[in-house]
Amino acid sequence: MSKVYAVNSPKIEVSAIEKQISEISASLPASDELKLVLSLVDLTTLEGKDTDADVTKLCEKAIKAGTAAVCVYPTLVAIAKHSLKNTGIKVAAVAGGFPSGQLPLHLRLAEARYAIEQGADEIDMVISRGKFLEGNYQFIFDEVAAFKKECGNKMLKVILETGELETLDNIRVASDISLKAGADYIKTSTGKVNVNATLPAMCVMLQAINDHYKISGKKCGIKPSGGISDGITAVKYLRLTEKILGKEWFHSSLFRFGASRLVDNLLIEVNGK
């Protein structure tokens, strides 16, 4: 596979990250911000007990709420695709041994291939955190590049699982490798570990996207995921993105929220009941 470029990620200054976060507006979310958040959600169900009926019901909720996508396991892609036919709502699938990634690469790629054959528009894969923490950055580059090759013109979202990467410096390195390897999006978390999306992790990832865009000219997306369950929290991520990347990232091709509970709470907040 391709050789990874030398990793020359800048060192993270925690005080600078904290300053960036402190400068975002603390005002209560406006109605238009909440509606924007709703339109950027990947409405998600990733439970072992998920059934066809559960996914059909979730798709009905997505249509009613106007979310960007529905995210499911590969075996449930076909029912989601059928339920969302002619709506414009995308079907995303977690694939590649989600959430651990602890399978041989060829099996992980086969799962992504299966999900695409079933009709998935987007693939959410997770990097091998153990390999990363061992310092095997070449492995991370190669696995992301292999998934992107498998996806072709389908969107590839690369989950860093930031809560397991231990440091902000590691999050920056993982972001840079994933972007160089062809990720269309970088995503914070699986939602299956103790620490999921955080504003400091998001800030580091946004800076990596901004630097990558300046060098390559390619706009890559961002997806905070895990633990974001209300409008006040979600809007903080939106405002931080505006501060670093600008409002041009406020589109479903460049920004998503991964969420299961968020939509219900947003609908209450938007409708005031």
C-alpha positions in Angstrom: 0.0 0.0 0.0 0.9 3.7 -0.2 3.6 5.1 2.1 2.3 7.5 4.7 3.7 11.0 4.6 5.9 11.9 7.5 3.7 12.8 10.4 4.6 16.4 11.3 1.6 17.3 13.4 1.9 20.4 15.5 2.1 20.0 19.2 -1.1 21.0 21.0 -1.1 23.9 23.4 -3.9 23.1 25.8 -4.2 26.8 26.9 -4.8 27.7 23.3 -7.5 25.1 22.9 -9.2 26.3 26.1 -9.1 29.8 24.9 -10.7 28.9 21.6 -13.5 27.1 23.5 -14.0 30.0 26.0 -14.5 32.4 23.1 -17.6 30.7 21.6 -20.9 32.3 22.5 -22.5 31.1 25.7 -25.9 32.5 24.7 -28.9 30.1 24.6 -29.5 28.5 21.2 -31.6 30.4 18.7 -34.5 28.6 17.0 -32.7 28.6 13.6 -29.6 27.1 15.2 -31.7 24.2 16.7 -33.3 23.6 13.3 -29.9 23.6 11.6 -28.7 21.0 14.1 -31.7 18.8 13.5 -31.0 18.9 9.7 -27.4 17.7 10.3 -28.2 14.7 12.5 -27.3 11.1 11.6 -30.2 9.5 13.5 -28.6 6.4 14.9 -29.5 3.0 16.3 -26.6 0.6 17.0 -28.0 -2.0 19.4 -27.7 -5.7 19.3 -31.4 -6.0 19.7 -32.3 -3.8 16.7 -35.0 -5.3 14.4 -36.4 -4.4 11.0 -39.4 -2.9 12.7 -37.1 -0.7 14.9 -35.2 0.6 11.9 -38.5 1.2 10.0 -39.8 3.3 12.9 -36.5 5.1 13.1 -36.6 6.0 9.4 -40.2 7.3 9.9 -38.8 9.6 12.7 -36.0 10.7 10.5 -38.4 11.7 7.7 -40.6 13.6 10.1 -37.7 15.4 11.7 -35.8 16.1 8.5 -32.5 14.6 9.5 -29.5 14.2 7.2 -29.1 10.4 7.5 -30.0 7.2 9.4 -27.1 5.2 10.7 -27.4 1.4 11.3 -25.5 -1.9 11.3 -24.9 -3.4 7.8 -27.5 -6.1 8.1 -30.2 -3.4 8.5 -29.1 -1.2 5.6 -31.5 -2.7 3.1 -34.6 -2.1 5.3 -33.4 1.5 6.0 -32.8 2.1 2.3 -36.3 0.8 1.4 -37.9 2.9 4.1 -36.1 6.1 3.0 -36.6 5.7 -0.7 -37.1 9.0 -2.6 -36.7 11.0 0.6 -33.1 12.3 0.0 -32.1 11.0 3.5 -28.9 9.1 3.4 -28.2 5.6 4.8 -25.0 5.3 6.7 -23.6 2.0 8.1 -21.0 1.4 10.7 -18.7 -1.2 9.2 -15.3 -2.7 9.8 -15.7 -4.5 13.1 -17.5 -1.6 14.8 -16.9 -0.5 17.6 -13.7 -2.3 18.4 -12.1 -2.7 15.0 -10.5 -5.8 16.3 -10.8 -8.0 13.2 -8.3 -8.7 10.4 -8.4 -5.9 7.8 -9.7 -8.1 5.0 -12.8 -9.0 7.1 -13.4 -5.4 8.0 -13.2 -4.4 4.4 -15.6 -7.2 3.4 -18.1 -5.9 5.9 -17.9 -2.4 4.3 -18.3 -4.0 0.9 -21.4 -5.8 2.0 -22.9 -2.7 3.5 -22.4 -0.8 0.2 -23.9 -3.8 -1.7 -26.9 -3.5 0.6 -27.3 0.1 -0.4 -25.3 2.2 2.1 -24.5 5.7 0.9 -21.9 6.2 3.6 -19.5 4.1 5.7 -18.5 4.9 9.3 -15.3 2.9 10.1 -13.2 3.1 13.3 -9.4 3.2 13.3 -7.3 0.5 15.1 -6.5 2.4 18.4 -4.2 -0.3 19.6 -2.0 -0.1 16.5 -2.1 3.7 16.8 -1.0 3.7 20.5 1.8 1.3 19.6 3.0 4.0 17.2 2.2 2.0 14.1 1.0 5.0 12.1 1.6 3.3 8.8 -1.1 0.7 9.7 -3.6 3.5 10.4 -2.8 5.2 7.1 -3.1 2.0 5.2 -6.4 0.9 6.7 -8.0 4.2 6.1 -6.7 4.3 2.5 -8.0 0.7 2.0 -11.5 1.6 3.3 -11.5 4.7 1.0 -10.6 2.5 -2.0 -13.4 0.1 -1.0 -15.9 3.0 -0.7 -15.1 4.6 -4.0 -17.5 7.5 -4.4 -19.3 6.7 -1.2 -18.6 8.9 1.8 -16.1 7.6 4.3 -16.3 8.8 7.9 -13.3 7.8 10.0 -14.0 7.4 13.7 -11.0 8.2 15.8 -12.5 7.1 19.1 -10.9 10.1 20.7 -11.8 9.0 24.3 -9.3 6.1 23.8 -6.5 8.1 22.2 -5.3 9.4 25.6 -4.0 12.9 24.6 -4.9 15.8 22.4 -1.6 15.4 20.6 -2.6 11.9 19.7 -6.0 13.1 18.4 -4.2 15.6 16.2 -1.9 12.9 14.8 -4.8 10.5 14.2 -6.7 13.3 12.5 -3.8 14.2 10.2 -3.2 10.6 9.2 -6.8 9.9 8.4 -7.2 13.1 6.4 -4.1 12.4 4.4 -5.2 8.8 3.8 -8.5 9.9 2.1 -11.1 10.3 4.8 -14.1 12.4 3.7 -15.0 13.0 7.3 -13.4 12.5 10.7 -15.6 11.6 13.6 -15.0 11.7 17.3 -16.5 8.6 18.7 -18.4 5.4 18.5 -20.6 6.3 21.4 -19.7 2.9 22.9 -16.9 4.0 25.4 -16.9 6.1 28.6 -15.6 9.3 27.0 -17.2 10.3 23.8 -17.3 13.7 22.1 -15.7 16.6 23.9 -15.2 20.2 22.9 -11.3 20.0 23.2 -11.2 16.9 21.0 -13.5 18.6 18.5 -11.3 21.8 18.5 -8.2 19.8 17.7 -10.0 17.9 14.9 -11.4 21.2 13.4 -7.9 22.7 13.4 -6.6 19.6 11.6 -9.3 19.9 9.0 -8.6 23.6 8.5 -4.8 23.0 8.0 -5.6 20.1 5.6 -7.9 22.3 3.6 -5.2 25.1 3.4 -2.7 22.6 2.1 -4.8 20.3 -0.2 -7.8 22.5 -1.1 -10.0 19.6 0.0 -12.9 20.3 2.4 -13.3 17.4 4.8 -16.2 17.0 7.2 -16.5 16.7 10.9 -18.9 14.5 13.0 -19.1 14.9 16.8 -20.8 11.8 18.1 -21.6 10.3 21.4 -23.1 12.0 24.5 -24.7 15.0 22.6 -28.3 14.8 23.7 -29.6 18.4 23.9 -29.7 21.5 21.8 -27.5 23.6 24.2 -24.7 21.1 23.9 -25.1 20.6 20.2 -25.0 24.3 19.4 -21.6 24.6 21.2 -20.1 22.2 18.7 -21.8 24.2 15.9 -20.5 27.5 17.1 -16.9 26.1 17.6 -17.0 24.9 14.0 -18.1 28.3 12.8 -15.3 30.0 14.7 -12.6 27.7 13.2 -13.9 26.8 9.8 -16.8 29.2 9.1 -20.4 28.8 8.2 -19.6 27.2 4.9 -19.2 24.0 6.8 -22.9 24.1 7.9 -24.0 21.6 5.3 -24.7 17.9 5.6 -21.8 17.2 3.2 -19.4 18.7 5.7 -21.1 18.5 9.2 -23.0 15.8 11.0 -24.0 15.0 14.5 -24.1 11.3 15.5 -27.1 10.9 17.9 -29.9 8.8 19.1 -31.6 10.9 21.8 -30.8 14.3 20.4 -33.6 14.4 17.9 -36.4 13.9 20.4 -35.0 16.7 22.6 -34.5 19.0 19.7 -38.1 18.6 18.5 -39.2 19.5 22.0 -36.9 22.6 22.1 -37.9 23.7 18.6 -41.6 23.2 19.1 -41.6 24.5 22.7 -43.4 21.5 24.0 
